Amino acid sequence: MPCSCPARARTSATPWWKRWQRGFPLVISDRTPWKGLERQNAGWDIPLEDPARFTRTIQLLVHMEEQALRATASGAFALGKRYLDDPAPVQRTLELLVP
């Protein structure tokens, strides 16, 4: 269920909000505009300089109890809903893609 994408940068939000919309928590790098995912119970944004933390987070997800995984999935879904209900992030994404 989780999506792990430790990319150096991401210019489009499409992969993220599609996954959040389906309740998939993300494990991504901190070099994207999406920060504080763990506080929002929607995933993790981890520094690329800390590959061990990526490993620990994936292990955490693998061993996560169903109730905790459901809570994280709910947080991811809620973030996706907020993102889609708010026109500002969509406008910012368009500004990134359309000069």
Backbone as JSON, one array per atom type, in Angstrom:
{
  "sequence": "MPCSCPARARTSATPWWKRWQRGFPLVISDRTPWKGLERQNAGWDIPLEDPARFTRTIQLLVHMEEQALRATASGAFALGKRYLDDPAPVQRTLELLVP",
  "N": [[0.8, -1.2, 0.0], [1.9, 1.42, 0.81], [3.78, 4.03, -0.82], [7.0, 4.38, -2.0], [9.24, 6.8, -2.8], [12.06, 8.02, -3.09], [13.04, 10.52, -4.43], [15.19, 13.09, -5.79], [13.98, 15.49, -6.46], [10.71, 16.71, -7.2], [8.51, 17.77, -9.6], [5.88, 17.66, -10.18], [2.75, 17.17, -8.67], [1.1, 15.1, -9.18], [1.63, 12.17, -8.92], [1.7, 11.99, -6.12], [-0.75, 13.07, -5.0], [-2.58, 11.34, -6.13], [-2.0, 8.95, -4.9], [-2.34, 9.64, -2.19], [-5.06, 10.22, -2.32], [-6.1, 7.72, -2.56], [-5.55, 6.75, -0.13], [-2.94, 5.95, 0.42], [-0.08, 5.99, 2.27], [2.92, 7.92, 1.97], [6.44, 7.47, 1.4], [8.82, 9.57, 1.01], [11.39, 11.76, -0.32], [12.83, 14.6, 1.42], [13.1, 16.63, -0.29], [11.08, 17.59, -1.77], [8.1, 19.57, -2.28], [6.35, 18.75, -0.31], [6.0, 18.57, 2.97], [6.34, 17.54, 6.42], [4.83, 15.2, 6.59], [4.68, 13.06, 8.36], [3.75, 14.24, 10.72], [1.21, 14.79, 9.87], [0.21, 12.34, 9.68], [0.36, 11.02, 7.24], [2.4, 9.86, 5.93], [5.96, 9.87, 5.29], [8.57, 12.22, 5.05], [11.77, 12.17, 4.19], [15.24, 12.91, 4.7], [17.47, 12.63, 1.95], [20.06, 12.15, 2.59], [20.02, 10.37, 4.6], [19.85, 7.36, 4.26], [19.5, 5.11, 5.85], [17.36, 5.73, 7.44], [15.27, 5.65, 5.61], [15.22, 2.89, 5.19], [14.58, 1.99, 7.81], [12.03, 3.1, 8.03], [10.57, 1.81, 6.03], [10.75, -0.78, 7.06], [9.32, -0.38, 9.41], [6.77, 0.07, 8.32], [6.3, -2.43, 7.15], [6.05, -4.05, 9.39], [3.98, -2.9, 10.74], [1.1, -2.71, 12.77], [-2.3, -3.57, 11.93], [-4.26, -1.68, 12.75], [-2.75, 0.67, 13.18], [-1.76, 1.04, 10.6], [-4.13, 1.48, 9.24], [-4.83, 3.94, 10.41], [-2.77, 5.56, 9.45], [-3.3, 5.34, 6.73], [-5.79, 6.61, 6.69], [-4.98, 9.19, 7.4], [-3.41, 9.81, 5.16], [-5.37, 9.75, 3.16], [-6.99, 11.87, 4.06], [-5.19, 14.01, 3.73], [-4.88, 13.98, 0.96], [-7.5, 14.61, 0.22], [-7.75, 17.2, 1.32], [-5.84, 18.45, -0.24], [-6.94, 18.2, -2.84], [-9.31, 19.57, -2.5], [-8.51, 22.15, -2.13], [-7.81, 24.89, -4.08], [-5.36, 26.24, -4.3], [-2.85, 24.63, -4.14], [-3.08, 23.25, -6.55], [-3.0, 25.33, -8.38], [-0.37, 26.26, -7.86], [1.08, 24.04, -8.75], [0.43, 24.07, -11.47], [1.68, 26.47, -12.14], [4.32, 25.69, -11.86], [4.57, 23.95, -13.98], [3.69, 25.25, -16.3], [5.14, 27.71, -18.03]],
  "CA": [[0.0, 0.0, 0.0], [2.67, 2.66, 0.79], [4.58, 4.33, -1.99], [8.31, 4.9, -1.63], [9.83, 7.51, -3.93], [13.08, 8.93, -2.56], [13.6, 11.3, -5.52], [15.85, 14.35, -5.43], [13.02, 16.58, -6.63], [9.49, 16.32, -7.89], [7.87, 19.0, -10.05], [4.45, 17.44, -10.33], [2.11, 16.55, -7.51], [0.18, 14.05, -9.62], [1.8, 10.86, -8.27], [1.44, 12.05, -4.68], [-2.15, 13.2, -4.61], [-3.31, 10.13, -6.54], [-1.79, 7.94, -3.86], [-3.04, 10.1, -0.98], [-6.49, 10.11, -2.58], [-6.44, 6.31, -2.35], [-5.2, 6.38, 1.24], [-1.62, 5.35, 0.47], [0.95, 6.85, 2.86], [4.12, 8.02, 1.14], [7.79, 7.57, 1.94], [9.45, 10.37, -0.03], [12.51, 12.58, 0.16], [12.46, 15.91, 1.93], [13.42, 17.61, -1.33], [9.85, 17.89, -2.49], [7.34, 20.6, -1.55], [5.46, 18.17, 0.68], [6.74, 18.42, 4.23], [5.55, 17.26, 7.62], [3.87, 14.11, 6.35], [4.51, 12.24, 9.57], [2.86, 15.01, 11.63], [-0.14, 14.71, 9.33], [-0.1, 10.91, 9.64], [0.13, 10.74, 5.83], [3.62, 9.29, 5.38], [7.24, 10.33, 5.82], [9.49, 12.91, 4.14], [13.05, 11.81, 4.82], [16.41, 13.41, 3.98], [18.2, 11.66, 1.13], [21.34, 11.88, 3.23], [19.79, 9.39, 5.67], [19.25, 6.17, 3.67], [19.12, 4.16, 6.89], [16.01, 6.09, 7.89], [14.34, 5.07, 4.63], [15.14, 1.46, 5.49], [13.83, 1.82, 9.06], [10.64, 3.45, 7.81], [9.96, 0.7, 5.28], [10.6, -1.89, 8.01], [8.2, 0.01, 10.28], [5.53, -0.19, 7.58], [6.14, -3.88, 6.97], [5.66, -4.65, 10.66], [2.95, -2.07, 11.36], [-0.19, -3.35, 13.08], [-3.37, -3.15, 11.02], [-4.91, -0.47, 13.25], [-1.85, 1.8, 12.9], [-1.72, 1.23, 9.15], [-5.41, 2.11, 8.88], [-4.76, 5.34, 10.82], [-1.89, 6.24, 8.49], [-4.05, 5.42, 5.47], [-6.8, 7.67, 6.87], [-4.26, 10.46, 7.34], [-3.04, 10.02, 3.77], [-6.6, 10.08, 2.45], [-7.39, 13.22, 4.47], [-4.29, 14.96, 3.09], [-5.27, 14.01, -0.45], [-8.77, 15.34, 0.12], [-7.45, 18.63, 1.53], [-5.1, 18.92, -1.41], [-7.85, 18.32, -3.97], [-10.35, 20.57, -2.19], [-7.89, 23.47, -2.07], [-7.31, 25.21, -5.42], [-4.02, 26.85, -4.27], [-1.79, 23.72, -4.57], [-3.25, 22.95, -7.98], [-2.49, 26.52, -9.08], [1.09, 26.26, -7.75], [1.59, 22.99, -9.64], [0.31, 24.6, -12.83], [2.73, 27.49, -12.31], [5.58, 24.98, -12.06], [4.59, 23.23, -15.26], [3.4, 26.14, -17.41], [5.93, 28.96, -17.84]],
  "C": [[0.85, 1.27, 0.0], [3.44, 2.81, -0.51], [5.9, 4.93, -1.53], [8.96, 5.51, -2.86], [10.88, 8.49, -3.42], [13.79, 9.72, -3.68], [14.26, 12.58, -5.01], [14.92, 15.53, -5.56], [11.8, 16.04, -7.37], [8.8, 17.61, -8.3], [6.37, 18.85, -10.18], [3.91, 16.73, -9.11], [1.27, 15.35, -7.89], [0.42, 12.71, -8.95], [1.42, 10.88, -6.8], [-0.05, 12.11, -4.4], [-2.96, 12.01, -5.06], [-3.17, 9.05, -5.46], [-2.48, 8.35, -2.56], [-4.54, 9.93, -1.13], [-6.98, 8.68, -2.36], [-6.06, 5.82, -0.95], [-3.85, 5.71, 1.37], [-0.64, 6.33, 1.12], [2.21, 6.81, 1.99], [5.39, 8.01, 1.98], [8.58, 8.25, 0.83], [10.63, 11.15, 0.55], [12.0, 13.92, 0.66], [12.79, 17.02, 0.92], [12.24, 17.87, -2.26], [9.11, 18.97, -1.7], [6.5, 20.05, -0.39], [6.24, 17.81, 1.93], [5.78, 18.08, 5.37], [4.54, 16.15, 7.45], [3.63, 13.28, 7.59], [3.6, 12.93, 10.58], [1.41, 14.91, 11.18], [-0.62, 13.26, 9.22], [-0.39, 10.46, 8.2], [1.35, 10.12, 5.16], [4.85, 9.88, 6.03], [7.99, 11.07, 4.72], [10.86, 12.88, 4.81], [14.22, 12.39, 4.02], [17.1, 12.31, 3.18], [19.53, 11.27, 1.76], [21.23, 10.84, 4.35], [19.14, 8.12, 5.12], [18.83, 5.13, 4.72], [17.71, 4.46, 7.41], [14.95, 5.6, 6.91], [14.13, 3.59, 4.94], [14.31, 1.22, 6.75], [12.34, 2.1, 8.85], [9.92, 2.36, 7.03], [9.76, -0.5, 6.2], [9.44, -1.61, 8.97], [6.87, -0.29, 9.59], [5.25, -1.68, 7.42], [5.59, -4.53, 8.24], [4.53, -3.91, 11.38], [1.66, -2.88, 11.59], [-1.27, -2.77, 12.18], [-4.02, -1.84, 11.46], [-4.04, 0.77, 12.96], [-1.77, 2.08, 11.41], [-3.01, 1.88, 8.66], [-5.41, 3.6, 9.25], [-3.89, 6.14, 9.86], [-2.59, 6.37, 7.14], [-5.13, 6.5, 5.55], [-6.16, 9.05, 6.8], [-3.86, 10.8, 5.91], [-4.26, 10.43, 2.95], [-7.05, 11.51, 2.78], [-6.51, 14.28, 3.82], [-4.63, 15.08, 1.61], [-6.55, 14.79, -0.66], [-8.55, 16.84, 0.31], [-6.76, 19.22, 0.31], [-6.05, 19.15, -2.59], [-8.94, 19.36, -3.74], [-9.82, 21.99, -2.19], [-7.32, 23.83, -3.44], [-5.87, 25.77, -5.42], [-2.91, 25.87, -4.68], [-1.87, 23.37, -6.06], [-2.7, 24.11, -8.8], [-0.95, 26.57, -9.03], [1.72, 25.19, -8.66], [1.52, 23.45, -11.09], [1.41, 25.63, -13.11], [4.1, 26.85, -12.49], [5.69, 24.41, -13.46], [4.39, 24.14, -16.47], [4.14, 27.46, -17.2], [5.12, 30.2, -18.14]]
}
